[in-house]
């Protein structure tokens, strides 16, 4: 029964993660913690185990999505590598900080992060892109299928600082980092949305590999639980990447905001009074 539950969670995480460039960890981590600990339907669940499972999953959601977006030519590999260079040390530090977190502390901090992410998703629709970073940074160009030229860019030093913070959150909480970097890429660096999602999933893939090595060394990966999670997440990511090209994801983003807010509030309550 628990393997079926994990497969369903992973499938949903893969679809949503690839559709809006989140990586899927923000769905898998709170869902697995709630079902495993609160409902007691999955044995042996701890914050460290869930994070280890999440980072393994994100290798395959990131790979599946990146391969799809490569075919659509919406992955900026140069930017992805620069962002990864910034996130890599943060990822390692976050993973080692994670091992000392008790369940109550993990719930509290993770809940705060979920509310911040929900707020980012809420306000990004109403904010105008900041042109300063493009004007004072390395410029990039993208030509879409309609032949329109999009100019975007960023100061490399700022991108490295930003992605270090993203990497730390990724290593600490087992999230892909896309939930933070995608709004930043669109609002600060003026990335075209499809390029932001494709590049984000490439960075998620690279970061997850590094993140998983650290969590494997710490003994945080429940290998038996990866059996249902990996194929379900891989298939889900393919579905999500396909839907990303075919539909307007605003409806899903609205629903995701509400889900993240509810999960965040519950996680904070569990962290304080659980």
Secondary structure in CASP SS format (residue, H / E / C, confidence):
PFRMAT SS
TARGET T0000
AUTHOR 0000-0000-0000
METHOD secondary structure of the structure
MODEL  1
X C 1.00
X H 1.00
X H 1.00
X H 1.00
X H 1.00
X H 1.00
X H 1.00
X H 1.00
X H 1.00
X H 1.00
X H 1.00
X H 1.00
X H 1.00
X H 1.00
X H 1.00
X H 1.00
X H 1.00
X H 1.00
X H 1.00
X H 1.00
X C 1.00
X C 1.00
X C 1.00
X C 1.00
X H 1.00
X H 1.00
X H 1.00
X H 1.00
X H 1.00
X H 1.00
X H 1.00
X H 1.00
X H 1.00
X H 1.00
X H 1.00
X H 1.00
X H 1.00
X H 1.00
X C 1.00
X C 1.00
X C 1.00
X C 1.00
X C 1.00
X C 1.00
X C 1.00
X C 1.00
X H 1.00
X H 1.00
X H 1.00
X H 1.00
X H 1.00
X H 1.00
X H 1.00
X H 1.00
X H 1.00
X H 1.00
X H 1.00
X H 1.00
X H 1.00
X H 1.00
X H 1.00
X H 1.00
X H 1.00
X H 1.00
X H 1.00
X H 1.00
X H 1.00
X H 1.00
X H 1.00
X H 1.00
X H 1.00
X C 1.00
X C 1.00
X C 1.00
X C 1.00
X C 1.00
X H 1.00
X H 1.00
X H 1.00
X H 1.00
X H 1.00
X H 1.00
X H 1.00
X H 1.00
X H 1.00
X H 1.00
X H 1.00
X H 1.00
X H 1.00
X H 1.00
X H 1.00
X H 1.00
X H 1.00
X H 1.00
X H 1.00
X H 1.00
X H 1.00
X H 1.00
X C 1.00
X C 1.00
X C 1.00
X C 1.00
X H 1.00
X H 1.00
X H 1.00
X H 1.00
X H 1.00
X H 1.00
X H 1.00
X H 1.00
X H 1.00
X H 1.00
X H 1.00
X H 1.00
X H 1.00
X H 1.00
X H 1.00
X H 1.00
X H 1.00
X H 1.00
X H 1.00
X H 1.00
X H 1.00
X C 1.00
X C 1.00
X C 1.00
X C 1.00
X C 1.00
X C 1.00
X C 1.00
X C 1.00
X H 1.00
X H 1.00
X H 1.00
X H 1.00
X C 1.00
X C 1.00
X E 1.00
X E 1.00
X E 1.00
X E 1.00
X E 1.00
X E 1.00
X C 1.00
X C 1.00
X C 1.00
X C 1.00
X C 1.00
X E 1.00
X E 1.00
X E 1.00
X E 1.00
X E 1.00
X E 1.00
X C 1.00
X H 1.00
X H 1.00
X H 1.00
X H 1.00
X H 1.00
X H 1.00
X H 1.00
X H 1.00
X H 1.00
X H 1.00
X H 1.00
X H 1.00
X H 1.00
X H 1.00
X H 1.00
X H 1.00
X H 1.00
X H 1.00
X C 1.00
X C 1.00
X C 1.00
X C 1.00
X H 1.00
X H 1.00
X H 1.00
X H 1.00
X H 1.00
X H 1.00
X H 1.00
X H 1.00
X H 1.00
X H 1.00
X C 1.00
X C 1.00
X C 1.00
X C 1.00
X C 1.00
X H 1.00
X H 1.00
X H 1.00
X H 1.00
X H 1.00
X H 1.00
X H 1.00
X H 1.00
X H 1.00
X H 1.00
X H 1.00
X H 1.00
X H 1.00
X H 1.00
X H 1.00
X H 1.00
X H 1.00
X H 1.00
X H 1.00
X H 1.00
X H 1.00
X H 1.00
X H 1.00
X H 1.00
X H 1.00
X C 1.00
X C 1.00
X C 1.00
X C 1.00
X C 1.00
X H 1.00
X H 1.00
X H 1.00
X H 1.00
X H 1.00
X H 1.00
X H 1.00
X H 1.00
X H 1.00
X H 1.00
X H 1.00
X H 1.00
X H 1.00
X H 1.00
X H 1.00
X H 1.00
X H 1.00
X H 1.00
X H 1.00
X H 1.00
X H 1.00
X H 1.00
X H 1.00
X H 1.00
X C 1.00
X C 1.00
X C 1.00
X H 1.00
X H 1.00
X H 1.00
X H 1.00
X H 1.00
X H 1.00
X H 1.00
X H 1.00
X H 1.00
X H 1.00
X H 1.00
X H 1.00
X H 1.00
X H 1.00
X H 1.00
X H 1.00
X H 1.00
X H 1.00
X H 1.00
X H 1.00
X H 1.00
X H 1.00
X H 1.00
X H 1.00
X C 1.00
END
